[in-house]
Amino acid sequence: MNYRSSLIYAWSTYISIILITFSIDYYIRVSGEDFYYSGLNEYFFIAAIVLATSTSGYFILYSMKYINKKVYKFIHLVTNIVLGFIFFAIFSYLYVVGFGIDSV
């Protein structure tokens, strides 16, 4: 595994776990009696987020062994953390407000 493939693994695992979690939540909401109050438990959401960040974090940390300078390693780590947070925040906002689960 090299630098690029470990980053691809990290981002694909992170995005797929988040998308699968939201898809399961949407399916439960649609098939349930009440769209607004049904859905996944908050503990399952937290567990899915922890699973997504830990597995993708492992691959990101693994990709850092191909970077020589410590400053670049730090920039690489911070950049991926910020991008992951922005992705999750935007996608969560669009999911919740887009389907009318809650309002802002």
DSSP file (Angstrom, degrees, kcal/mol; ACC not computed):
  #  RESIDUE AA STRUCTURE BP1 BP2  ACC     N-H-->O    O-->H-N    N-H-->O    O-->H-N    TCO  KAPPA ALPHA  PHI   PSI    X-CA   Y-CA   Z-CA
    1    1 A M              0   0    0      0, 0.0     2,-0.2     0, 0.0     3,-0.0   0.000 360.0 360.0 360.0 134.0    0.0    0.0    0.0
    2    2 A N     >  -     0   0    0      1,-0.0     4,-2.1    64,-0.0     5,-0.2  -0.444 360.0 -83.0-112.6-171.7    1.4    3.4   -0.9
    3    3 A Y  H  > S+     0   0    0      1,-0.2     4,-1.7     2,-0.2     5,-0.2   0.928 124.0  43.1 -60.1 -50.2    0.6    7.0   -0.1
    4    4 A R  H  > S+     0   0    0      1,-0.2     4,-2.2     2,-0.2    -1,-0.2   0.908 113.9  49.4 -67.8 -42.7   -2.2    7.5   -2.6
    5    5 A S  H  > S+     0   0    0      1,-0.2     4,-2.5     2,-0.2    -1,-0.2   0.864 109.3  52.2 -68.4 -34.0   -3.9    4.2   -2.1
    6    6 A S  H  X S+     0   0    0     -4,-2.1     4,-2.1     2,-0.2    -1,-0.2   0.869 110.2  48.9 -70.4 -33.7   -4.0    4.6    1.7
    7    7 A L  H  X S+     0   0    0     -4,-1.7     4,-2.6    -5,-0.2     5,-0.3   0.886 110.9  50.4 -68.2 -38.1   -5.6    8.0    1.3
    8    8 A I  H  X S+     0   0    0     -4,-2.2     4,-2.4     2,-0.2     5,-0.2   0.919 111.5  48.1 -65.2 -42.8   -8.2    6.5   -1.1
    9    9 A Y  H  X S+     0   0    0     -4,-2.5     4,-2.2     2,-0.2     5,-0.3   0.912 111.9  50.8 -61.1 -42.4   -8.9    3.8    1.4
   10   10 A A  H  X S+     0   0    0     -4,-2.1     4,-2.2     1,-0.2    -2,-0.2   0.956 115.5  39.3 -62.6 -51.9   -9.3    6.4    4.2
   11   11 A W  H  X S+     0   0    0     -4,-2.6     4,-2.6     1,-0.2     5,-0.3   0.868 115.2  51.7 -71.1 -35.4  -11.7    8.6    2.3
   12   12 A S  H  X S+     0   0    0     -4,-2.4     4,-2.1    -5,-0.3    -1,-0.2   0.887 112.5  46.4 -69.2 -36.5  -13.7    5.8    0.7
   13   13 A T  H  X S+     0   0    0     -4,-2.2     4,-2.4    -5,-0.2     5,-0.3   0.936 114.6  47.7 -67.9 -44.3  -14.2    4.1    4.1
   14   14 A Y  H  X S+     0   0    0     -4,-2.2     4,-2.0    -5,-0.3    -2,-0.2   0.947 116.4  41.9 -61.4 -50.2  -15.1    7.4    5.8
   15   15 A I  H  X S+     0   0    0     -4,-2.6     4,-2.7     1,-0.2     5,-0.2   0.903 115.1  50.2 -66.7 -41.1  -17.6    8.5    3.1
   16   16 A S  H  X S+     0   0    0     -4,-2.1     4,-2.6    -5,-0.3     5,-0.2   0.904 110.5  48.5 -68.2 -39.4  -19.1    5.0    2.7
   17   17 A I  H  X S+     0   0    0     -4,-2.4     4,-2.1     2,-0.2    -1,-0.2   0.921 114.4  46.6 -65.7 -41.9  -19.7    4.5    6.4
   18   18 A I  H  X S+     0   0    0     -4,-2.0     4,-2.3    -5,-0.3    -2,-0.2   0.932 114.7  46.4 -64.5 -45.2  -21.3    7.9    6.8
   19   19 A L  H  X S+     0   0    0     -4,-2.7     4,-2.2     1,-0.2    -2,-0.2   0.887 112.2  50.3 -66.0 -38.8  -23.5    7.4    3.7
   20   20 A I  H  X S+     0   0    0     -4,-2.6     4,-2.4    -5,-0.2    -1,-0.2   0.897 109.9  51.5 -65.3 -39.2  -24.6    3.9    4.8
   21   21 A T  H  X S+     0   0    0     -4,-2.1     4,-2.2     1,-0.2    -2,-0.2   0.931 112.6  44.4 -63.4 -45.9  -25.5    5.3    8.2
   22   22 A F  H  X S+     0   0    0     -4,-2.3     4,-2.4     2,-0.2    -1,-0.2   0.854 112.2  53.5 -67.6 -33.4  -27.7    8.0    6.7
   23   23 A S  H  X S+     0   0    0     -4,-2.2     4,-2.4     2,-0.2    -2,-0.2   0.910 109.5  47.5 -66.8 -42.0  -29.2    5.6    4.2
   24   24 A I  H  X S+     0   0    0     -4,-2.4     4,-2.3     2,-0.2    -2,-0.2   0.909 112.2  50.5 -64.3 -41.3  -30.2    3.2    7.1
   25   25 A D  H  X S+     0   0    0     -4,-2.2     4,-2.2     1,-0.2    -2,-0.2   0.921 111.2  47.9 -62.5 -43.9  -31.6    6.1    9.0
   26   26 A Y  H  X S+     0   0    0     -4,-2.4     4,-2.6     2,-0.2     5,-0.2   0.909 110.8  51.1 -63.9 -41.6  -33.7    7.3    6.0
   27   27 A Y  H  X S+     0   0    0     -4,-2.4     4,-2.4     1,-0.2    -1,-0.2   0.909 111.0  48.2 -63.2 -41.5  -35.0    3.7    5.3
   28   28 A I  H  X S+     0   0    0     -4,-2.3     4,-1.2     1,-0.2    -1,-0.2   0.896 112.7  49.2 -65.1 -39.3  -36.1    3.4    9.0
   29   29 A R  H  < S+     0   0    0     -4,-2.2    -2,-0.2    -5,-0.2    -1,-0.2   0.907 113.6  45.2 -66.4 -41.5  -37.8    6.8    8.8
   30   30 A V  H  < S+     0   0    0     -4,-2.6    -2,-0.2     1,-0.2    -1,-0.2   0.895 117.8  42.6 -70.4 -39.9  -39.6    6.0    5.6
   31   31 A S  H  < S+     0   0    0     -4,-2.4    -1,-0.2    -5,-0.2    -2,-0.2   0.624 103.2  85.6 -83.6 -12.1  -40.7    2.5    6.6
   32   32 A G  S  < S-     0   0    0     -4,-1.2     3,-0.1    -5,-0.2    -3,-0.0  -0.208  87.9-111.3 -82.5 176.9  -41.7    3.6   10.1
   33   33 A E  S    S+     0   0    0      1,-0.2     2,-0.5     2,-0.1    -1,-0.1   0.891 104.4  36.8 -76.4 -40.6  -44.9    5.1   11.3
   34   34 A D     >  -     0   0    0      1,-0.1     4,-1.5     5,-0.0    -1,-0.2  -0.955  64.7-163.0-120.7 117.8  -43.6    8.6   12.1
   35   35 A F  T  4 S+     0   0    0     -2,-0.5    -1,-0.1     1,-0.2    -5,-0.1   0.850  88.5  47.2 -66.1 -35.9  -41.0   10.1    9.8
   36   36 A Y  T  4 S+     0   0    0      1,-0.2    -1,-0.2    -7,-0.0    -7,-0.0   0.783 119.8  33.3 -83.4 -27.3  -39.9   12.8   12.2
   37   37 A Y  T  4 S+     0   0    0     -8,-0.1    -1,-0.2    -3,-0.1    -2,-0.2   0.546 106.0  74.0-108.8  -8.7  -39.5   10.8   15.4
   38   38 A S     <  +     0   0    0     -4,-1.5     2,-0.2    -9,-0.1    -9,-0.2  -0.260  59.0  92.4 -89.8-172.9  -38.4    7.4   14.1
   39   39 A G  S    S-     0   0    0    -11,-0.2   -14,-0.1    -2,-0.1   -13,-0.1  -0.711  76.8 -24.6 120.7-173.6  -34.9    6.7   12.8
   40   40 A L        -     0   0    0     -2,-0.2     2,-0.1   -19,-0.1   -15,-0.0  -0.344  67.2-103.6 -73.4 152.9  -31.7    5.4   14.2
   41   41 A N     >  -     0   0    0      1,-0.1     4,-1.7    -2,-0.1     3,-0.4  -0.416  26.8-120.4 -70.3 150.6  -30.7    5.7   17.8
   42   42 A E  H  > S+     0   0    0      1,-0.2     4,-2.4     2,-0.2     5,-0.2   0.838 112.9  59.4 -63.8 -32.1  -28.2    8.4   18.7
   43   43 A Y  H  > S+     0   0    0      1,-0.2     4,-2.3     2,-0.2    -1,-0.2   0.859 103.5  51.2 -65.4 -34.2  -25.9    5.8   20.1
   44   44 A F  H  > S+     0   0    0     -3,-0.4     4,-2.4     2,-0.2    -1,-0.2   0.898 109.2  50.8 -68.8 -39.4  -25.8    4.1   16.8
   45   45 A F  H  X S+     0   0    0     -4,-1.7     4,-2.4     2,-0.2    -2,-0.2   0.930 111.7  47.2 -60.6 -45.5  -24.9    7.4   15.1
   46   46 A I  H  X S+     0   0    0     -4,-2.4     4,-2.5     1,-0.2    -2,-0.2   0.909 112.2  49.9 -63.9 -41.7  -22.1    8.0   17.5
   47   47 A A  H  X S+     0   0    0     -4,-2.3     4,-2.4     1,-0.2    -1,-0.2   0.889 111.2  49.4 -64.1 -38.6  -20.8    4.5   17.1
   48   48 A A  H  X S+     0   0    0     -4,-2.4     4,-2.6     2,-0.2    -2,-0.2   0.895 111.4  48.6 -67.8 -39.2  -20.9    4.8   13.3
   49   49 A I  H  X S+     0   0    0     -4,-2.4     4,-2.7     2,-0.2     5,-0.2   0.914 112.6  48.2 -66.4 -42.3  -19.0    8.2   13.5
   50   50 A V  H  X S+     0   0    0     -4,-2.5     4,-2.4     2,-0.2     5,-0.2   0.911 113.0  48.4 -64.0 -41.8  -16.4    6.7   15.8
   51   51 A L  H  X S+     0   0    0     -4,-2.4     4,-2.2     2,-0.2     5,-0.3   0.920 113.2  47.7 -63.2 -44.0  -16.0    3.7   13.5
   52   52 A A  H  X S+     0   0    0     -4,-2.6     4,-2.1     1,-0.2     5,-0.3   0.925 115.6  43.4 -65.0 -44.7  -15.7    5.9   10.4
   53   53 A T  H  X S+     0   0    0     -4,-2.7     4,-2.1     1,-0.2    -1,-0.2   0.868 114.3  49.7 -71.9 -34.4  -13.1    8.2   12.0
   54   54 A S  H  X S+     0   0    0     -4,-2.4     4,-1.9    -5,-0.2    -2,-0.2   0.923 114.1  43.3 -72.3 -41.5  -11.1    5.5   13.5
   55   55 A T  H  X S+     0   0    0     -4,-2.2     4,-1.6    -5,-0.2    -2,-0.2   0.926 119.3  42.7 -70.0 -42.3  -10.8    3.3   10.4
   56   56 A S  H  X S+     0   0    0     -4,-2.1     4,-2.3    -5,-0.3    -2,-0.2   0.870 111.9  55.9 -70.5 -33.6  -10.1    6.3    8.1
   57   57 A G  H  X S+     0   0    0     -4,-2.1     4,-2.7    -5,-0.3     5,-0.2   0.876 103.8  54.6 -63.4 -37.0   -7.7    7.7   10.8
   58   58 A Y  H  X S+     0   0    0     -4,-1.9     4,-2.1     1,-0.2    -1,-0.2   0.935 110.6  45.0 -60.7 -46.2   -5.7    4.5   10.7
   59   59 A F  H  X S+     0   0    0     -4,-1.6     4,-2.0     2,-0.2    -2,-0.2   0.864 112.9  50.9 -68.5 -34.7   -5.3    4.8    6.9
   60   60 A I  H  X S+     0   0    0     -4,-2.3     4,-0.9     2,-0.2    -2,-0.2   0.920 111.6  47.3 -68.1 -42.3   -4.4    8.5    7.1
   61   61 A L  H  < S+     0   0    0     -4,-2.7     4,-0.3     1,-0.2     3,-0.3   0.862 111.1  52.7 -65.2 -34.0   -1.8    7.8    9.8
   62   62 A Y  H >< S+     0   0    0     -4,-2.1     3,-1.2     1,-0.2    -1,-0.2   0.878 105.5  53.9 -67.4 -36.7   -0.5    4.9    7.7
   63   63 A S  H >< S+     0   0    0     -4,-2.0     3,-1.3     1,-0.2    -1,-0.2   0.720  95.0  71.0 -70.4 -19.0   -0.1    7.2    4.7
   64   64 A M  G >< S+     0   0    0     -4,-0.9     3,-1.3    -3,-0.3    -1,-0.2   0.666  79.8  74.0 -72.2 -14.9    2.0    9.6    6.9
   65   65 A K  G <  S+     0   0    0     -3,-1.2    -1,-0.2    -4,-0.3    -2,-0.1   0.703  90.7  58.5 -71.5 -15.8    4.9    7.2    6.9
   66   66 A Y  G <  S+     0   0    0     -3,-1.3     2,-0.4    -4,-0.2    -1,-0.3   0.529  90.4  84.7 -87.5  -6.2    5.6    8.2    3.3
   67   67 A I    <   -     0   0    0     -3,-1.3     6,-0.0    -4,-0.2    -3,-0.0  -0.830  62.0-164.5 -97.8 132.9    6.0   11.8    4.2
   68   68 A N        +     0   0    0     -2,-0.4     2,-0.2     4,-0.0    -1,-0.1   0.922  63.1  66.4 -86.9 -46.5    9.5   12.7    5.4
   69   69 A K  S  > S-     0   0    0      1,-0.1     4,-1.7     4,-0.0     5,-0.1  -0.551  70.8-139.4 -85.0 142.0    9.2   16.1    7.1
   70   70 A K  H  > S+     0   0    0     -2,-0.2     4,-2.3     1,-0.2     5,-0.2   0.819 102.4  57.7 -68.0 -31.5    7.3   16.5   10.4
   71   71 A V  H  > S+     0   0    0      1,-0.2     4,-2.4     2,-0.2    -1,-0.2   0.916 107.6  47.1 -65.4 -42.0    5.8   19.8    9.3
   72   72 A Y  H  > S+     0   0    0      2,-0.2     4,-2.6     1,-0.2    -2,-0.2   0.853 109.8  54.0 -68.2 -34.2    4.3   18.2    6.2
   73   73 A K  H  X S+     0   0    0     -4,-1.7     4,-2.4     2,-0.2    -2,-0.2   0.921 110.1  47.0 -63.2 -43.2    3.0   15.3    8.3
   74   74 A F  H  X S+     0   0    0     -4,-2.3     4,-2.7     2,-0.2     5,-0.2   0.916 113.1  48.1 -64.5 -43.7    1.2   17.8   10.6
   75   75 A I  H  X S+     0   0    0     -4,-2.4     4,-2.4     1,-0.2    -2,-0.2   0.905 112.1  50.6 -63.1 -41.4   -0.2   19.7    7.6
   76   76 A H  H  X S+     0   0    0     -4,-2.6     4,-1.9     2,-0.2    -2,-0.2   0.917 113.2  45.2 -61.5 -45.1   -1.4   16.4    6.1
   77   77 A L  H  X S+     0   0    0     -4,-2.4     4,-2.1     2,-0.2    -2,-0.2   0.936 115.0  45.8 -66.6 -47.7   -3.1   15.3    9.3
   78   78 A V  H  X S+     0   0    0     -4,-2.7     4,-2.6     1,-0.2     5,-0.2   0.898 111.4  53.2 -64.7 -40.6   -4.8   18.7   10.0
   79   79 A T  H  X S+     0   0    0     -4,-2.4     4,-2.5    -5,-0.2    -1,-0.2   0.920 111.0  45.7 -61.0 -44.9   -5.9   19.0    6.4
   80   80 A N  H  X S+     0   0    0     -4,-1.9     4,-2.2    -5,-0.2    -1,-0.2   0.873 112.8  50.4 -68.4 -36.3   -7.6   15.6    6.4
   81   81 A I  H  X S+     0   0    0     -4,-2.1     4,-2.3     2,-0.2    -2,-0.2   0.930 113.1  45.8 -65.6 -44.9   -9.2   16.2    9.8
   82   82 A V  H  X S+     0   0    0     -4,-2.6     4,-2.6     2,-0.2    -2,-0.2   0.921 113.7  48.5 -65.7 -43.7  -10.6   19.6    8.7
   83   83 A L  H  X S+     0   0    0     -4,-2.5     4,-2.5    -5,-0.2    -1,-0.2   0.888 111.5  50.4 -64.2 -38.5  -11.9   18.2    5.4
   84   84 A G  H  X S+     0   0    0     -4,-2.2     4,-2.3     2,-0.2    -1,-0.2   0.902 111.7  47.6 -65.5 -40.6  -13.5   15.2    7.1
   85   85 A F  H  X S+     0   0    0     -4,-2.3     4,-2.7     2,-0.2    -2,-0.2   0.916 112.3  49.2 -66.0 -42.6  -15.2   17.5    9.6
   86   86 A I  H  X S+     0   0    0     -4,-2.6     4,-2.7     2,-0.2     5,-0.3   0.918 111.3  50.0 -63.2 -43.1  -16.4   19.8    6.8
   87   87 A F  H  X S+     0   0    0     -4,-2.5     4,-2.6     1,-0.2     5,-0.3   0.942 113.9  44.6 -59.7 -47.6  -17.8   16.9    4.8
   88   88 A F  H  X S+     0   0    0     -4,-2.3     4,-2.4     1,-0.2     5,-0.2   0.907 114.4  48.9 -65.7 -41.2  -19.6   15.5    7.8
   89   89 A A  H  X S+     0   0    0     -4,-2.7     4,-2.2     2,-0.2    -2,-0.2   0.928 115.3  43.0 -65.4 -44.9  -21.0   18.9    8.8
   90   90 A I  H  X S+     0   0    0     -4,-2.7     4,-2.7    -5,-0.2     5,-0.2   0.931 116.5  46.6 -67.5 -45.1  -22.3   19.8    5.3
   91   91 A F  H  X S+     0   0    0     -4,-2.6     4,-2.2    -5,-0.3    -2,-0.2   0.890 113.5  48.8 -67.3 -38.0  -23.7   16.3    4.6
   92   92 A S  H  X S+     0   0    0     -4,-2.4     4,-2.7    -5,-0.3     5,-0.3   0.918 112.4  48.8 -65.4 -42.6  -25.4   16.2    8.0
   93   93 A Y  H  X>S+     0   0    0     -4,-2.2     4,-2.6    -5,-0.2     5,-0.5   0.933 113.1  46.5 -62.1 -46.5  -26.9   19.6    7.5
   94   94 A L  H  X5S+     0   0    0     -4,-2.7     4,-1.7     1,-0.2     5,-0.3   0.870 114.4  48.6 -65.4 -36.0  -28.1   18.8    4.0
   95   95 A Y  H  X5S+     0   0    0     -4,-2.2     4,-1.6    -5,-0.2     6,-0.4   0.948 116.4  40.3 -67.7 -48.7  -29.6   15.5    5.2
   96   96 A V  H  <>S+     0   0    0     -4,-2.7     5,-1.8     2,-0.2     6,-1.2   0.937 126.2  33.4 -69.8 -47.3  -31.4   16.9    8.2
   97   97 A V  H ><5S+     0   0    0     -4,-2.6     3,-0.6    -5,-0.3    -3,-0.2   0.866 115.7  57.3 -78.4 -36.0  -32.7   20.1    6.6
   98   98 A G  H 3<<S+     0   0    0     -4,-1.7    -3,-0.2    -5,-0.5    -2,-0.2   0.873 113.3  38.2 -64.2 -38.4  -33.2   18.6    3.1
   99   99 A F  T 3<5S-     0   0    0     -4,-1.6    -1,-0.2    -5,-0.3    -2,-0.2   0.430 112.0-117.9 -92.9   0.7  -35.5   15.9    4.3
  100  100 A G  T < 5 +     0   0    0     -3,-0.6    -3,-0.2    -4,-0.3    -4,-0.1   0.756  69.5 138.3  73.4  24.2  -37.3   18.2    6.8
  101  101 A I  S   <S-     0   0    0     -5,-1.8     2,-0.3    -6,-0.4    -4,-0.2   0.901  79.8  -9.3 -67.3 -39.6  -36.2   16.1    9.8
  102  102 A D  S    S-     0   0    0     -6,-1.2     2,-0.3     0, 0.0    -1,-0.2  -0.951  71.0-127.2-149.6 165.4  -35.5   19.3   11.7
  103  103 A S              0   0    0     -2,-0.3    -6,-0.0    -3,-0.1    -7,-0.0  -0.755 360.0 360.0-115.5 166.2  -35.2   23.0   10.9
  104  104 A V              0   0    0     -2,-0.3    -1,-0.1    -7,-0.1    -7,-0.0   0.453 360.0 360.0 -89.7 360.0  -32.5   25.5   11.6
